[in-house]
Amino acid sequence: MASVTLRTKPIEKKGYSLFLDIYNEGQRYKEYLKLYVSKDYTKPENKNVLREDKDSWELANAVHAKRLLAIKESASGFIPKSSRQDFIKYFKEQAAIKGHSPYQLALRHLLIFNGRDTLTFKQLNEIYLKEFIAYLKSTDLSVTSIRLYLTMINVVLNIAVSEKIIQVNPFKYIKKGKNGDIPPKQQKKIEYLSLEELKQMNECEYRSEIKQYFFFCCFTGLRESDLNKLKWSDIKNGTLTYTQKKQQNAKPHYLPLGKKALEILEEIKESQKKLSDENHENVFAHLPKERAMGWNLKRWAKKAEIEKNIHIHVGRHTFATLALTNGVSLYTVSKMLGHSSIAITQVYAEVIDDVKQQAAELMPTF
């Protein structure tokens, strides 16, 4: 039997938080109202509501009555107007606001599964989502793509909850992880180059500007976005100053440059002089576009007989692993990479542990 009960939860320094305990169609969930009172007025001894609590208590009771009415109407066959709204139309509107391509890809799969252009919020329940997830798993999509598309739908449903179109996001009842409906996040393999492999690539003849760009990344750990906007004015007295593009209102990072990085910069200066381009403000002034860069790196690695999936971020991984292998502390590496937390850098420490384990297994025995 469906029910809606107004309850309280003690909150430190705020008295009591008001929420609705809702049970409907075999599901129980809580709707926190973000309303607070100084006493627990659900108890018989607190019948008289204090003046300062009156507005919050009356508003909570009004919401309680509204939710109870909606459930009774639903049970009698009346579908609330909000639940009759078209989710697909709503999703398209939100996707246009967000402007990210994953929303369009998620919508494409939803339309294929749905078989038509309309889907009401009422129809988009827990059972529907589970069937949709099963469909995604049956395709050749990667786990990462499946999780991404489900996240897009989850985000839009959360917006619908905030706009009072639906009372609860049905994803609330979808289990994640190893034994759940949503597959667990896959641990990405960190690809990096050993010092021997770096030497192997260095000895292989290839375009100088590509080699300089990649090796500078390997010996500084800079992200591609930071490399591309690097200017000569950012480098003074052997120290590189940069602000991460992905962080808003971020403080500048100061990175002391090692011997190899400084040598690469001198090579670039000489190259720019030969091209009569020494006044160019960008350090990496003559590079192919992003896709062409990726193609060049893979071609170069293949020519050097490196059997790894090489892309520019491999340089950043290489910097971190080489630094840790040579005794630089995890804290220092975290700062050099510009990580906001040492927990982000911890993944490299796990890589080094694996390297140490492999080295130990290769030790001779007697």
TITORMAR-371563 format. One record per residue (C-alpha): residue number from 1; residue in three letters; z, y, x. Coordinates in steps of 0.5 Angstrom, whole numbers, m for minus. Layout:
REM residues N
ATOM    i   aa      Z      Y      X
ATOM  NUM  ALA      Z      Y      X
...
This chain:
REM residues 366
ATOM    i   aa      Z      Y      X
ATOM    1  MET      0      0      0
ATOM    2  ALA     m2      7      3
ATOM    3  SER      4     12      4
ATOM    4  VAL      5     19      8
ATOM    5  THR     12     20     10
ATOM    6  LEU     14     27     13
ATOM    7  ARG     19     25     19
ATOM    8  THR     22     29     25
ATOM    9  LYS     22     28     32
ATOM   10  PRO     28     31     37
ATOM   11  ILE     25     35     42
ATOM   12  GLU     29     38     48
ATOM   13  LYS     30     46     47
ATOM   14  LYS     26     46     41
ATOM   15  GLY     30     42     36
ATOM   16  TYR     25     38     32
ATOM   17  SER     18     37     32
ATOM   18  LEU     15     35     25
ATOM   19  PHE     10     30     24
ATOM   20  LEU      7     25     18
ATOM   21  ASP      7     18     19
ATOM   22  ILE      1     15     15
ATOM   23  TYR     m1      8     13
ATOM   24  ASN     m7      7     10
ATOM   25  GLU    m12      1     10
ATOM   26  GLY     m8     m3     14
ATOM   27  GLN     m7      2     20
ATOM   28  ARG     m1      6     22
ATOM   29  TYR     m2     13     25
ATOM   30  LYS      2     19     27
ATOM   31  GLU     m1     26     26
ATOM   32  TYR      4     31     29
ATOM   33  LEU      3     38     26
ATOM   34  LYS      5     42     32
ATOM   35  LEU     11     45     27
ATOM   36  TYR     18     46     29
ATOM   37  VAL     25     46     26
ATOM   38  SER     32     47     28
ATOM   39  LYS     35     42     24
ATOM   40  ASP     33     35     21
ATOM   41  TYR     31     37     14
ATOM   42  THR     29     29     12
ATOM   43  LYS     37     28     12
ATOM   44  PRO     41     29      5
ATOM   45  GLU     46     33      9
ATOM   46  ASN     41     38     11
ATOM   47  LYS     39     40      4
ATOM   48  ASN     39     48      5
ATOM   49  VAL     33     50     10
ATOM   50  LEU     35     56     14
ATOM   51  ARG     31     62     14
ATOM   52  GLU     28     61     21
ATOM   53  ASP     26     54     19
ATOM   54  LYS     23     56     12
ATOM   55  ASP     16     57     14
ATOM   56  SER     15     51     18
ATOM   57  TRP     18     47     13
ATOM   58  GLU     14     49      7
ATOM   59  LEU      8     49     11
ATOM   60  ALA      9     41     13
ATOM   61  ASN     11     39      6
ATOM   62  ALA      4     43      4
ATOM   63  VAL      0     39      9
ATOM   64  HIS      4     32      7
ATOM   65  ALA      2     33      0
ATOM   66  LYS     m5     35      2
ATOM   67  ARG     m6     28      6
ATOM   68  LEU     m2     24      0
ATOM   69  LEU     m7     27     m5
ATOM   70  ALA    m13     25      0
ATOM   71  ILE    m11     18      1
ATOM   72  LYS    m10     17     m7
ATOM   73  GLU    m17     20     m8
ATOM   74  SER    m20     15     m3
ATOM   75  ALA    m16      9     m6
ATOM   76  SER    m19     11    m13
ATOM   77  GLY    m26     11    m11
ATOM   78  PHE    m26     18     m9
ATOM   79  ILE    m29     20     m2
ATOM   80  PRO    m27     27      0
ATOM   81  LYS    m32     32      2
ATOM   82  SER    m31     32      9
ATOM   83  SER    m31     25     10
ATOM   84  ARG    m38     25      6
ATOM   85  GLN    m41     30     12
ATOM   86  ASP    m46     27     16
ATOM   87  PHE    m43     25     23
ATOM   88  ILE    m50     25     26
ATOM   89  LYS    m52     32     24
ATOM   90  TYR    m45     34     27
ATOM   91  PHE    m46     30     33
ATOM   92  LYS    m53     34     34
ATOM   93  GLU    m50     41     33
ATOM   94  GLN    m44     39     38
ATOM   95  ALA    m49     36     43
ATOM   96  ALA    m53     43     43
ATOM   97  ILE    m47     47     44
ATOM   98  LYS    m45     43     50
ATOM   99  GLY    m52     42     53
ATOM  100  HIS    m51     36     57
ATOM  101  SER    m56     30     57
ATOM  102  PRO    m51     25     56
ATOM  103  TYR    m50     27     49
ATOM  104  GLN    m57     26     48
ATOM  105  LEU    m58     19     51
ATOM  106  ALA    m51     17     47
ATOM  107  LEU    m55     20     41
ATOM  108  ARG    m61     16     42
ATOM  109  HIS    m57      9     42
ATOM  110  LEU    m53     11     36
ATOM  111  LEU    m59     12     32
ATOM  112  ILE    m63      6     35
ATOM  113  PHE    m56      2     33
ATOM  114  ASN    m55      5     26
ATOM  115  GLY    m63      4     24
ATOM  116  ARG    m63     11     20
ATOM  117  ASP    m62     18     21
ATOM  118  THR    m55     19     17
ATOM  119  LEU    m48     16     18
ATOM  120  THR    m42     19     14
ATOM  121  PHE    m35     20     18
ATOM  122  LYS    m33     15     12
ATOM  123  GLN    m38     10     15
ATOM  124  LEU    m36     11     22
ATOM  125  ASN    m29      7     22
ATOM  126  GLU    m26      2     27
ATOM  127  ILE    m31     m4     25
ATOM  128  TYR    m37      0     26
ATOM  129  LEU    m35      3     33
ATOM  130  LYS    m33     m4     35
ATOM  131  GLU    m40     m7     33
ATOM  132  PHE    m44     m1     36
ATOM  133  ILE    m40     m3     43
ATOM  134  ALA    m42    m10     42
ATOM  135  TYR    m49     m7     41
ATOM  136  LEU    m49     m3     48
ATOM  137  LYS    m46     m9     52
ATOM  138  SER    m52    m13     49
ATOM  139  THR    m57     m8     53
ATOM  140  ASP    m58     m7     60
ATOM  141  LEU    m54     m1     61
ATOM  142  SER    m49     m1     66
ATOM  143  VAL    m42     m1     65
ATOM  144  THR    m41      6     67
ATOM  145  SER    m47      9     62
ATOM  146  ILE    m43      5     56
ATOM  147  ARG    m37      8     58
ATOM  148  LEU    m40     15     59
ATOM  149  TYR    m44     15     52
ATOM  150  LEU    m38     12     48
ATOM  151  THR    m34     18     51
ATOM  152  MET    m39     23     49
ATOM  153  ILE    m38     20     42
ATOM  154  ASN    m30     20     43
ATOM  155  VAL    m31     28     45
ATOM  156  VAL    m35     30     38
ATOM  157  LEU    m30     26     34
ATOM  158  ASN    m24     29     37
ATOM  159  ILE    m27     36     36
ATOM  160  ALA    m28     33     28
ATOM  161  VAL    m20     32     28
ATOM  162  SER    m19     39     31
ATOM  163  GLU    m23     42     25
ATOM  164  LYS    m20     38     20
ATOM  165  ILE    m26     34     18
ATOM  166  ILE    m23     27     19
ATOM  167  GLN    m15     26     20
ATOM  168  VAL    m16     21     26
ATOM  169  ASN    m21     19     31
ATOM  170  PRO    m22     12     30
ATOM  171  PHE    m23     11     37
ATOM  172  LYS    m15     11     37
ATOM  173  TYR    m15      4     35
ATOM  174  ILE    m21      1     40
ATOM  175  LYS    m17     m2     46
ATOM  176  LYS    m20     m1     53
ATOM  177  GLY    m19     m5     59
ATOM  178  LYS    m20    m12     61
ATOM  179  ASN    m18    m15     54
ATOM  180  GLY    m21     m9     50
ATOM  181  ASP    m27     m7     47
ATOM  182  ILE    m29     m2     52
ATOM  183  PRO    m30     m5     58
ATOM  184  PRO    m26     m3     64
ATOM  185  LYS    m28      2     69
ATOM  186  GLN    m32     m1     75
ATOM  187  GLN    m29      1     82
ATOM  188  LYS    m35      4     86
ATOM  189  LYS    m37      1     93
ATOM  190  ILE    m36      7     98
ATOM  191  GLU    m42      6    102
ATOM  192  TYR    m41      9    109
ATOM  193  LEU    m43      8    116
ATOM  194  SER    m40      6    123
ATOM  195  LEU    m40     10    129
ATOM  196  GLU    m45      4    132
ATOM  197  GLU    m50      5    125
ATOM  198  LEU    m49     13    127
ATOM  199  LYS    m52     12    134
ATOM  200  GLN    m57      7    131
ATOM  201  MET    m60     12    126
ATOM  202  ASN    m59     18    132
ATOM  203  GLU    m64     14    136
ATOM  204  CYS    m69     13    131
ATOM  205  GLU    m74     18    131
ATOM  206  TYR    m75     22    125
ATOM  207  ARG    m75     29    122
ATOM  208  SER    m70     34    126
ATOM  209  GLU    m68     38    120
ATOM  210  ILE    m67     31    116
ATOM  211  LYS    m62     29    122
ATOM  212  GLN    m59     35    123
ATOM  213  TYR    m57     36    116
ATOM  214  PHE    m54     29    115
ATOM  215  PHE    m51     29    121
ATOM  216  PHE    m47     35    120
ATOM  217  CYS    m45     32    113
ATOM  218  CYS    m42     26    117
ATOM  219  PHE    m38     31    122
ATOM  220  THR    m36     36    117
ATOM  221  GLY    m35     32    111
ATOM  222  LEU    m38     38    107
ATOM  223  ARG    m41     36    100
ATOM  224  GLU    m48     37     99
ATOM  225  SER    m47     43     94
ATOM  226  ASP    m43     47    100
ATOM  227  LEU    m48     45    105
ATOM  228  ASN    m54     48    101
ATOM  229  LYS    m51     54    101
ATOM  230  LEU    m48     55    108
ATOM  231  LYS    m49     61    111
ATOM  232  TRP    m49     63    119
ATOM  233  SER    m43     68    117
ATOM  234  ASP    m39     63    114
ATOM  235  ILE    m38     60    121
ATOM  236  LYS    m34     64    126
ATOM  237  ASN    m30     62    132
ATOM  238  GLY    m31     55    131
ATOM  239  THR    m29     55    124
ATOM  240  LEU    m32     54    118
ATOM  241  THR    m30     58    111
ATOM  242  TYR    m33     55    105
ATOM  243  THR    m31     56     97
ATOM  244  GLN    m32     49     93
ATOM  245  LYS    m38     51     88
ATOM  246  LYS    m35     46     83
ATOM  247  GLN    m28     49     83
ATOM  248  GLN    m27     56     79
ATOM  249  ASN    m22     61     82
ATOM  250  ALA    m21     57     88
ATOM  251  LYS    m18     59     95
ATOM  252  PRO    m23     59    101
ATOM  253  HIS    m22     52    105
ATOM  254  TYR    m22     53    113
ATOM  255  LEU    m25     47    117
ATOM  256  PRO    m25     47    124
ATOM  257  LEU    m31     44    127
ATOM  258  GLY    m31     39    132
ATOM  259  LYS    m36     38    138
ATOM  260  LYS    m41     34    135
ATOM  261  ALA    m42     39    129
ATOM  262  LEU    m42     45    134
ATOM  263  GLU    m48     42    138
ATOM  264  ILE    m52     41    131
ATOM  265  LEU    m51     48    130
ATOM  266  GLU    m54     50    137
ATOM  267  GLU    m60     45    135
ATOM  268  ILE    m61     49    129
ATOM  269  LYS    m61     56    132
ATOM  270  GLU    m66     54    137
ATOM  271  SER    m70     51    132
ATOM  272  GLN    m70     57    128
ATOM  273  LYS    m72     61    134
ATOM  274  LYS    m78     57    135
ATOM  275  LEU    m80     58    128
ATOM  276  SER    m78     66    129
ATOM  277  ASP    m73     65    123
ATOM  278  GLU    m67     66    127
ATOM  279  ASN    m65     72    122
ATOM  280  HIS    m65     67    116
ATOM  281  GLU    m58     67    113
ATOM  282  ASN    m58     60    111
ATOM  283  VAL    m56     55    116
ATOM  284  PHE    m60     50    113
ATOM  285  ALA    m66     54    111
ATOM  286  HIS    m72     49    111
ATOM  287  LEU    m70     43    107
ATOM  288  PRO    m74     38    102
ATOM  289  LYS    m72     39     95
ATOM  290  GLU    m66     34     92
ATOM  291  ARG    m70     28     90
ATOM  292  ALA    m75     29     97
ATOM  293  MET    m68     29    101
ATOM  294  GLY    m66     22     98
ATOM  295  TRP    m73     19     99
ATOM  296  ASN    m73     22    106
ATOM  297  LEU    m66     19    108
ATOM  298  LYS    m67     12    105
ATOM  299  ARG    m74     12    109
ATOM  300  TRP    m70     14    115
ATOM  301  ALA    m65      9    114
ATOM  302  LYS    m70      3    113
ATOM  303  LYS    m74      5    119
ATOM  304  ALA    m67      5    123
ATOM  305  GLU    m66     m2    120
ATOM  306  ILE    m60      0    117
ATOM  307  GLU    m59     m4    110
ATOM  308  LYS    m55      0    106
ATOM  309  ASN    m56      5    100
ATOM  310  ILE    m56     12    104
ATOM  311  HIS    m55     18    100
ATOM  312  ILE    m52     25    103
ATOM  313  HIS    m45     23    100
ATOM  314  VAL    m45     17    105
ATOM  315  GLY    m44     23    110
ATOM  316  ARG    m38     25    107
ATOM  317  HIS    m35     18    106
ATOM  318  THR    m37     17    113
ATOM  319  PHE    m33     23    116
ATOM  320  ALA    m27     21    112
ATOM  321  THR    m27     13    114
ATOM  322  LEU    m29     15    122
ATOM  323  ALA    m23     21    121
ATOM  324  LEU    m18     16    119
ATOM  325  THR    m20     10    123
ATOM  326  ASN    m19     15    129
ATOM  327  GLY    m12     16    127
ATOM  328  VAL    m12     23    123
ATOM  329  SER     m7     23    118
ATOM  330  LEU     m9     22    110
ATOM  331  TYR     m6     28    109
ATOM  332  THR    m10     32    114
ATOM  333  VAL    m16     28    112
ATOM  334  SER    m15     30    105
ATOM  335  LYS    m14     38    107
ATOM  336  MET    m21     37    111
ATOM  337  LEU    m25     34    105
ATOM  338  GLY    m22     40    100
ATOM  339  HIS    m19     35     96
ATOM  340  SER    m14     38     90
ATOM  341  SER     m9     32     91
ATOM  342  ILE     m8     26     97
ATOM  343  ALA     m9     21     91
ATOM  344  ILE    m16     22     91
ATOM  345  THR    m17     21     99
ATOM  346  GLN    m13     15     98
ATOM  347  VAL    m19     11     96
ATOM  348  TYR    m21     12    104
ATOM  349  ALA    m15      9    106
ATOM  350  GLU    m16      3    102
ATOM  351  VAL    m23      2    105
ATOM  352  ILE    m20      3    112
ATOM  353  ASP    m15     m3    110
ATOM  354  ASP    m21     m7    109
ATOM  355  VAL    m24     m6    116
ATOM  356  LYS    m17     m7    119
ATOM  357  GLN    m17    m14    115
ATOM  358  GLN    m24    m16    117
ATOM  359  ALA    m22    m14    125
ATOM  360  ALA    m16    m18    125
ATOM  361  GLU    m20    m24    122
ATOM  362  LEU    m25    m24    128
ATOM  363  MET    m19    m24    133
ATOM  364  PRO    m20    m30    137
ATOM  365  THR    m15    m36    137
ATOM  366  PHE    m12    m41    141
